[in-house]
Amino acid sequence: MKKKRLWLSFALMFSLALAGCNSNSASNNSNKEDQGGSKGHEKLEIFSWWTGAGEEDGLKALIKLFQEKYPDIPVENAAVAGGAGTNAKAVLASRMQGNDPPATFQVHGGAELNEGWVAAGKMEPLNDLYEKEGWMDKFPKSLIDMVSKDGKIYSVPVNIHRSNVLWYNKKIFAENGLEPPKTFDEFFQVAEKLKAKGITPLALGDKEPWTATHLFENVLLGTLGAEDYKKLWTGELSFDDPKVKEAVNTFKKMLDYINEDHSSRNWQDAAQLVGKGEAAMYVMGDWVKGYFVNDLKLKVNEDFGYVPAPNTEGKFMVITDTFGLPKGVKNPEDVKKFLSVLGSVEGQDTFNPLKGSIPARIDADLSKYDEYGKQTIQDFKSAELTPSLAHGSAASEGFVTKVNQAVNIFVTQKDTKTFINTLVSAASELKK
């Protein structure tokens, strides 16, 4: 009997201690910047790789808007650092394989979504949400196609980014009497003049592997044109085609003009070189504009300018960030509420001006966007659209990984033959 009383006393003390810990934990959670609190709702975990530059500002603004509309749904900003999702995608793959999906996650429209998570049976269709929200004529059909497979829609686009942009330092160009290059010939003429004056012509930060691939995909588009570029991803054009070899040699020549410390810099560090006048040009997507404006406090068309990457005028390499509904989440209706905000005019016009992207919807409020945004919205409507290799819309994740590895070896060794052979071999990953 004495032992039983001791055991009951211990159990009571343990329960009280545990309750106290849980109370403190709940109190701590309620004080987190990115969480609300309510009974009856699972935490809404929003998984992305938006942790820097304008992207973080945009995400926080979107979450704030959602919490204003649904204050009783607790939210966690579960962003994982790493440009283009380098680290986040590895974490996500582990969680999805372990049947532990976040409530919703960032994924590029196109092959990354459709040949990855949809093909693996990990996503719920969202046709009912599109019908309920009246979205079928609010997003371009070509964009809905990028987030659909076999007639079912699997995610909601929050933005459109343009990959093929050359950013340049206005002061450097003005002081040296230069015009931004529109062709490869013009690029090399400008680069040679800058190099002769001791100015780094082209910024690159390939500490993360995708950035050099980003430059390469722009050279491919500029050399092949939109139609042949797209044929690479359908298998209609081989990677040992003479035009691809020409693109590789152009890419190789461009590498003669990059900063020496490229391998120790990420994309923001490379952008900073141009922003601070330590390099003249940078080929990167238009999230750079968000970084220039929000982080470096630079002014559009005063401190920096922009033109389509060489030989890509009239073309628009599309990158779209989207969010969907994974199978097996405990709060699907709350996820749909978040997606409804993300896909709304208000949501897109809250997020995109900060991110540096343009809205995926066709009925956005143009007054919310700066000169670059307005021009890009018009270009998106009229240009030839192509998918991005580096950002997962053109080809499968397996192929992109192999290309990233091959490109980064090429940046160092510059062995054209080996590089092309690797691309040909890797093409077996492409869906025929």
C-alpha positions in Angstrom: 0.0 0.0 0.0 2.9 2.3 0.9 4.5 1.6 -2.5 1.2 2.3 -4.3 0.9 5.7 -2.5 4.5 6.6 -3.5 3.8 5.6 -7.1 0.7 7.8 -7.2 2.5 10.7 -5.6 5.3 10.4 -8.2 2.8 10.2 -11.1 1.0 13.3 -9.9 4.2 15.2 -9.5 5.3 14.1 -13.0 2.0 15.1 -14.5 2.2 18.6 -12.9 5.7 19.1 -14.1 4.8 18.0 -17.6 1.8 20.3 -17.6 4.1 23.2 -16.6 6.5 22.4 -19.4 3.7 22.3 -21.9 2.3 25.6 -20.6 5.7 27.2 -21.0 6.1 25.7 -24.5 2.6 27.0 -25.5 3.5 30.4 -24.2 6.7 30.4 -26.1 5.0 29.3 -29.3 2.3 32.0 -28.9 5.1 34.6 -28.9 6.7 33.5 -32.1 6.5 36.1 -34.8 5.2 33.8 -37.5 2.6 31.9 -35.5 -0.9 32.6 -34.4 -2.7 30.4 -31.8 -6.1 28.7 -31.6 -7.8 25.6 -30.4 -9.2 23.2 -33.0 -6.7 24.0 -35.8 -3.5 22.2 -36.8 -0.5 24.4 -37.3 -0.3 25.6 -41.0 3.3 24.9 -41.9 4.3 26.9 -45.0 7.5 25.4 -46.4 9.7 27.3 -48.8 13.3 28.5 -49.4 12.4 32.2 -49.2 14.8 33.4 -46.5 16.6 36.4 -48.1 16.4 39.5 -50.2 12.9 40.6 -51.3 11.6 37.0 -51.2 11.5 36.9 -47.4 9.7 40.3 -47.2 7.1 39.1 -49.7 6.5 35.8 -47.9 6.1 37.6 -44.5 3.7 40.1 -46.0 1.6 37.2 -47.5 1.5 35.4 -44.2 0.5 38.6 -42.4 -2.4 39.1 -44.9 -3.5 35.5 -44.3 -3.4 35.9 -40.5 -5.5 39.1 -40.8 -8.1 37.1 -42.6 -7.8 33.9 -40.5 -6.5 34.9 -37.1 -7.5 31.6 -35.5 -5.3 29.5 -37.8 -1.8 29.1 -36.4 0.9 29.5 -39.0 4.6 28.5 -39.1 7.0 30.0 -41.6 9.1 26.9 -42.2 11.5 28.4 -44.7 14.9 26.6 -45.3 17.8 28.7 -46.5 19.5 28.0 -49.8 19.1 29.6 -53.2 16.7 27.9 -55.7 15.8 25.5 -53.0 19.1 23.7 -52.9 18.7 22.7 -49.3 15.0 22.9 -48.9 14.3 20.3 -51.7 16.5 17.8 -49.9 14.6 18.4 -46.6 11.3 18.2 -48.4 12.2 14.9 -50.2 13.1 13.3 -46.9 9.8 14.4 -45.3 7.6 13.4 -48.2 9.3 10.0 -48.3 8.6 9.6 -44.6 4.9 10.6 -45.1 5.5 13.8 -43.1 4.5 16.5 -45.5 4.3 20.2 -44.6 0.8 21.7 -45.0 1.9 23.3 -48.2 5.2 23.8 -49.9 6.9 25.9 -52.6 7.4 24.0 -55.9 8.2 25.3 -59.4 5.5 24.7 -62.0 6.3 22.4 -64.8 8.4 19.2 -64.6 9.5 19.8 -61.0 5.8 19.6 -59.9 4.3 17.3 -62.5 7.1 14.7 -63.1 8.1 14.8 -59.5 5.5 15.1 -56.8 2.4 14.5 -58.9 3.8 11.5 -60.7 4.8 10.1 -57.3 1.2 10.3 -56.2 1.9 12.8 -53.4 -0.4 15.7 -54.4 -4.2 16.3 -54.2 -5.9 17.9 -57.3 -7.3 21.4 -56.8 -9.8 21.6 -59.6 -12.6 22.2 -57.1 -10.7 25.2 -55.6 -10.1 26.7 -59.0 -13.8 26.4 -59.8 -14.9 27.8 -56.4 -12.6 30.8 -56.7 -13.4 31.4 -60.4 -9.7 31.1 -61.4 -10.0 29.3 -64.7 -10.0 32.6 -66.6 -7.8 34.5 -64.2 -4.6 32.7 -64.8 -3.2 32.3 -68.4 -4.1 28.9 -69.8 -0.4 28.2 -70.5 0.3 28.7 -66.8 -2.5 26.4 -65.7 -1.1 23.8 -68.1 2.3 24.1 -66.2 0.6 23.1 -62.9 -1.6 20.4 -64.4 -1.3 16.7 -65.3 -3.8 14.5 -67.1 -6.5 17.2 -66.8 -6.1 17.8 -63.1 -4.7 21.0 -61.5 -2.2 20.4 -58.7 -1.0 23.8 -57.5 -1.6 27.6 -57.4 0.9 29.9 -59.0 1.8 32.9 -56.8 4.1 34.7 -59.3 6.0 34.8 -62.6 9.7 35.4 -62.7 11.8 36.0 -65.8 15.0 34.2 -66.0 16.5 35.9 -69.1 17.5 39.3 -67.8 20.9 41.0 -67.9 21.3 43.6 -65.1 23.9 46.3 -65.4 25.4 49.1 -63.3 24.2 52.3 -64.9 27.2 54.4 -63.6 29.8 52.0 -65.0 28.2 52.0 -68.4 27.7 55.8 -68.5 31.3 56.5 -67.4 32.6 54.2 -70.1 30.3 55.3 -72.9 28.8 51.8 -73.3 25.3 50.6 -74.2 23.9 47.4 -72.7 24.5 44.5 -75.1 21.6 42.9 -77.0 23.6 40.2 -78.8 26.5 37.9 -77.9 28.8 39.9 -80.2 27.9 43.1 -78.4 28.4 41.4 -75.1 31.9 40.4 -75.9 32.8 43.8 -77.3 31.5 45.5 -74.1 33.2 42.9 -71.9 36.6 43.3 -73.6 36.5 47.1 -73.1 35.6 46.7 -69.5 38.3 44.1 -68.8 40.9 46.4 -70.5 40.0 49.1 -67.9 40.3 46.7 -65.0 36.6 46.4 -64.4 35.1 42.9 -63.9 32.6 42.6 -66.8 30.4 39.8 -65.6 29.4 38.8 -62.0 28.9 35.1 -61.1 28.3 33.5 -57.7 28.3 29.7 -58.1 28.8 28.7 -54.5 25.4 27.1 -55.1 25.4 25.0 -58.2 22.3 26.3 -59.9 23.6 29.8 -60.7 26.1 28.7 -63.3 23.3 26.6 -64.9 21.1 29.7 -64.9 23.7 31.5 -67.0 24.1 28.5 -69.3 20.4 28.1 -69.9 20.3 31.7 -71.1 23.1 31.1 -73.5 21.2 28.0 -74.8 18.1 30.1 -75.3 20.0 32.9 -77.0 21.8 30.5 -79.3 19.0 28.0 -80.2 16.0 30.2 -80.2 12.7 29.4 -78.4 11.6 26.5 -80.6 14.9 24.5 -80.6 15.5 25.3 -77.0 12.1 23.6 -76.1 13.0 20.6 -78.3 15.9 19.8 -76.0 13.3 18.8 -73.3 11.2 16.7 -75.6 14.1 14.8 -77.0 13.6 16.3 -80.5 17.0 18.0 -80.4 20.1 16.2 -79.1 22.6 17.8 -76.8 25.4 17.0 -79.2 23.7 19.1 -81.9 26.1 21.6 -83.5 23.9 24.5 -82.1 24.4 23.2 -78.5 28.1 22.9 -79.1 28.0 26.6 -80.3 26.2 27.5 -77.1 28.7 25.7 -74.9 31.6 27.5 -76.6 29.9 30.9 -76.1 29.3 30.0 -72.5 33.0 29.0 -72.2 34.0 32.4 -73.6 31.8 34.3 -71.2 33.5 32.6 -68.3 36.7 34.4 -69.2 35.1 37.6 -68.0 33.7 36.6 -64.5 35.0 37.5 -61.1 37.8 35.4 -59.7 36.0 34.7 -56.4 32.9 33.3 -58.1 33.0 30.0 -56.3 32.8 31.6 -52.9 29.8 33.8 -53.6 26.1 33.0 -53.7 23.6 34.8 -56.0 23.1 37.7 -53.7 26.9 38.2 -53.3 27.3 38.3 -57.1 24.4 40.8 -57.4 26.1 42.9 -54.8 29.2 43.3 -57.0 27.0 45.0 -59.6 25.0 47.0 -57.1 28.2 48.4 -55.6 30.0 49.0 -58.9 32.5 46.2 -58.5 31.3 44.4 -61.6 29.3 45.7 -64.6 26.8 43.0 -65.6 24.9 40.0 -64.2 22.7 37.5 -65.9 20.1 36.4 -63.3 16.3 36.2 -62.8 14.4 39.2 -61.7 14.4 38.3 -58.0 17.6 40.4 -58.3 15.4 43.5 -58.7 13.8 42.7 -55.3 17.3 42.4 -53.8 18.6 45.6 -55.4 15.6 47.6 -54.3 14.7 46.1 -50.9 18.1 45.2 -49.5 20.6 47.5 -51.3 18.1 50.4 -51.5 19.0 51.0 -55.2 16.6 52.7 -57.7 15.3 51.1 -60.9 16.8 52.8 -64.0 18.9 55.1 -61.9 21.4 52.9 -60.1 20.8 49.8 -62.2 19.3 49.0 -65.6 18.1 45.8 -67.3 17.7 44.3 -70.8 16.9 40.8 -72.0 19.9 38.5 -71.8 22.0 38.5 -75.1 20.1 37.2 -78.1 16.8 36.7 -76.1 14.8 39.8 -76.9 11.2 38.8 -77.6 11.6 35.6 -75.5 10.5 35.1 -71.9 12.0 32.2 -69.9 9.3 31.5 -67.3 9.7 30.5 -63.7 6.6 30.2 -61.6 6.6 29.5 -57.8 3.5 27.6 -56.8 2.0 26.0 -53.7 -0.3 22.9 -53.6 -2.0 20.5 -51.3 0.1 17.4 -50.3 -1.7 14.1 -49.6 -2.1 13.1 -46.0 -2.1 16.6 -44.3 -4.3 16.9 -41.3 -5.7 20.4 -42.2 -6.6 20.3 -45.9 -9.4 22.9 -45.6 -7.0 25.3 -43.8 -4.5 24.8 -46.6 -7.1 25.6 -49.2 -7.8 28.8 -47.3 -4.2 29.8 -47.5 -4.1 28.9 -51.2 -7.2 31.0 -51.8 -5.4 34.0 -50.3 -2.2 33.3 -52.2 -4.1 33.1 -55.5 -6.2 36.2 -54.9 -5.6 39.6 -56.5 -4.9 41.0 -53.0 -2.5 38.2 -52.2 -0.5 38.4 -55.4 -0.3 42.2 -55.3 0.9 42.0 -51.7 3.6 39.5 -52.4 5.0 40.3 -55.9 6.1 43.9 -55.6 8.3 42.9 -52.7 9.6 39.7 -54.3 10.5 41.4 -57.6 8.3 39.2 -59.6 5.0 39.8 -61.5 1.6 38.4 -60.6 0.5 35.1 -62.1 -3.0 36.5 -62.4 -4.0 38.6 -65.5 -6.2 41.0 -63.5 -3.6 42.4 -61.1 -3.5 46.1 -60.1 -0.8 47.6 -62.3 -0.4 50.6 -60.0 1.2 48.4 -57.4 4.2 47.7 -59.7 7.2 49.8 -60.6 8.5 50.5 -64.1 10.2 47.1 -64.4 7.1 45.3 -63.2 4.8 47.0 -65.6 7.2 46.3 -68.6 7.6 42.7 -67.6 3.8 42.2 -67.3 3.5 43.4 -70.9 6.5 41.3 -72.1 4.9 38.2 -70.6 1.8 38.8 -72.6 3.6 39.2 -76.0 6.9 37.2 -75.8 7.6 33.6 -76.8 7.5 31.7 -73.5 10.0 29.0 -72.6 10.5 26.8 -69.5 13.6 27.1 -67.2 16.1 24.3 -66.9 17.9 25.6 -63.8 14.6 26.2 -61.9 12.9 22.9 -62.6 10.2 23.7 -65.2 11.9 22.3 -68.3 13.2 18.9 -67.0 13.1 16.4 -64.2 14.9 17.0 -60.9 17.3 14.1 -61.7 18.4 15.6 -65.0 18.7 19.1 -63.4 21.0 17.7 -60.7 23.3 16.0 -63.2 23.4 19.2 -65.3 24.3 21.3 -62.3 27.2 19.0 -61.5 28.4 19.0 -65.1 28.1 22.8 -65.4 30.1 23.4 -62.3 32.9 21.1 -63.4 32.9 22.8 -66.8 33.2 26.2 -65.1 36.5 25.1 -63.6 37.9 22.7 -66.3 36.3 24.2 -69.5 36.4 20.8 -71.3 33.8 21.2 -74.0 33.9 17.6 -75.2 33.5 16.1 -71.7 30.7 18.5 -70.9 28.6 17.7 -74.0 29.1 14.0 -73.5 27.8 14.3 -69.9 24.8 16.3 -71.1 24.0 13.6 -73.7 24.3 10.9 -71.1 22.2 12.8 -68.6 19.4 13.3 -71.2 18.3 9.7 -70.4 16.6 11.3 -67.4 14.3 13.3 -69.7 10.8 12.0 -70.1 10.4 11.1 -73.8 
